């Protein structure tokens, strides 16, 4: 109830984006290798941003 109006931090947004990209990557890995590689590269760039925010 108290978290109703809590804004998500930049770190939380990036983590959700990373999780979504990795799920998409996993789905595409069996059907479309080129698109899968693009999703993985995007996920890695998001992961670098997450690491930069943590440090």
Backbone as CSV, one residue per row, in Angstrom:
resi,resn,N_x,N_y,N_z,CA_x,CA_y,CA_z,C_x,C_y,C_z
1,UNK,0.818,-1.182,0.000,0.000,0.000,0.000,0.866,1.251,0.000
2,UNK,1.925,1.255,0.799,2.777,2.435,0.862,3.662,2.556,-0.374
3,UNK,3.861,1.462,-1.080,4.656,1.487,-2.287,3.855,1.891,-3.518
4,UNK,2.612,2.264,-3.308,1.731,2.592,-4.419,2.255,3.752,-5.245
5,UNK,2.775,4.776,-4.594,3.239,5.955,-5.296,4.760,6.030,-5.404
6,UNK,5.414,4.953,-5.071,6.871,4.912,-5.137,7.309,4.856,-6.600
7,UNK,8.220,5.714,-6.959,8.741,5.704,-8.326,9.850,4.669,-8.419
8,UNK,9.930,4.034,-9.573,10.994,3.056,-9.763,12.293,3.789,-10.079
9,UNK,13.344,3.280,-9.542,14.649,3.897,-9.767,15.166,3.524,-11.158
10,UNK,16.184,4.221,-11.578,16.796,3.950,-12.876,17.366,2.532,-12.907
11,UNK,17.924,2.104,-11.790,18.483,0.753,-11.701,17.391,-0.302,-11.882
12,UNK,16.251,-0.110,-11.237,15.153,-1.071,-11.361,14.625,-1.122,-12.788
13,UNK,14.538,0.028,-13.444,14.076,0.074,-14.835,15.032,-0.697,-15.736
14,UNK,16.325,-0.494,-15.525,17.317,-1.184,-16.340,17.294,-2.693,-16.097
15,UNK,17.071,-3.095,-14.848,17.030,-4.521,-14.546,15.832,-5.190,-15.220
16,UNK,14.683,-4.515,-15.222,13.510,-5.070,-15.898,13.741,-5.147,-17.400
17,UNK,14.373,-4.118,-17.962,14.679,-4.109,-19.388,15.640,-5.246,-19.724
18,UNK,16.634,-5.469,-18.877,17.599,-6.547,-19.081,16.906,-7.911,-19.045
19,UNK,16.025,-8.099,-18.080,15.312,-9.373,-17.967,14.448,-9.632,-19.196
20,UNK,13.795,-8.596,-19.705,12.959,-8.741,-20.892,13.808,-9.081,-22.115
21,UNK,14.927,-8.400,-22.271,15.806,-8.683,-23.411,16.352,-10.105,-23.355
22,UNK,16.708,-10.557,-22.170,17.242,-11.911,-22.046,16.157,-12.960,-22.323
23,UNK,14.924,-12.678,-21.923,13.830,-13.605,-22.228,13.592,-13.661,-23.738
24,UNK,13.598,-12.496,-24.381,13.436,-12.452,-25.835,14.589,-13.182,-26.523
25,UNK,15.796,-12.978,-26.026,16.974,-13.637,-26.584,16.814,-15.159,-26.518
26,UNK,16.340,-15.635,-25.377,16.190,-17.076,-25.199,15.145,-17.646,-26.163
27,UNK,14.039,-16.935,-26.342,13.001,-17.398,-27.268,13.521,-17.438,-28.703
28,UNK,14.248,-16.399,-29.086,14.725,-16.311,-30.464,15.914,-17.226,-30.754
29,UNK,16.581,-17.701,-29.722,17.805,-18.484,-29.932,17.550,-19.768,-30.715
30,UNK,16.332,-20.258,-30.705,16.055,-21.501,-31.423,15.511,-21.264,-32.829
31,UNK,15.031,-20.050,-33.097,14.393,-19.818,-34.387,15.148,-18.862,-35.295
32,UNK,15.644,-17.759,-34.744,16.267,-16.741,-35.583,17.564,-16.292,-34.925
33,UNK,18.650,-16.839,-35.390,19.942,-16.608,-34.751,20.406,-15.149,-34.861
34,UNK,20.158,-14.489,-35.991,20.600,-13.105,-36.183,19.869,-12.161,-35.215
35,UNK,18.560,-12.320,-35.109,17.801,-11.481,-34.172,18.179,-11.804,-32.733
36,UNK,18.456,-13.064,-32.472,18.879,-13.484,-31.140,20.175,-12.785,-30.745
37,UNK,21.115,-12.708,-31.673,22.394,-12.048,-31.403,22.200,-10.552,-31.144
38,UNK,21.261,-9.930,-31.854,20.980,-8.505,-31.641,20.406,-8.271,-30.239
39,UNK,19.495,-9.143,-29.815,18.905,-9.016,-28.473,19.969,-9.212,-27.402
40,UNK,20.869,-10.161,-27.639,21.924,-10.421,-26.662,22.869,-9.230,-26.552
41,UNK,23.194,-8.616,-27.682,24.066,-7.439,-27.674,23.398,-6.279,-26.948
42,UNK,22.105,-6.108,-27.164,21.372,-5.046,-26.474,21.336,-5.318,-24.968
43,UNK,21.149,-6.575,-24.602,21.124,-6.936,-23.184,22.484,-6.676,-22.537
44,UNK,23.550,-6.941,-23.257,24.880,-6.701,-22.705,25.143,-5.212,-22.494
45,UNK,24.641,-4.375,-23.401,24.827,-2.933,-23.212,24.032,-2.437,-22.011
46,UNK,22.845,-2.999,-21.791,22.056,-2.640,-20.609,22.776,-3.111,-19.351
47,UNK,23.371,-4.288,-19.408,24.107,-4.812,-18.259,25.293,-3.917,-17.912
48,UNK,25.963,-3.373,-18.914,27.071,-2.450,-18.661,26.571,-1.180,-17.965
49,UNK,25.388,-0.708,-18.354,24.816,0.475,-17.707,24.478,0.170,-16.249
50,UNK,23.958,-1.035,-16.005,23.623,-1.457,-14.634,24.904,-1.479,-13.786
51,UNK,25.965,-2.064,-14.324,27.231,-2.123,-13.592,27.780,-0.717,-13.308
52,UNK,27.628,0.189,-14.264,28.097,1.557,-14.071,27.310,2.250,-12.962
53,UNK,26.015,2.004,-12.888,25.203,2.616,-11.838,25.527,2.042,-10.462
54,UNK,25.843,0.755,-10.411,26.155,0.137,-9.134,27.489,0.619,-8.574
55,UNK,28.389,1.005,-9.429,29.720,1.448,-8.962,29.801,2.907,-8.809
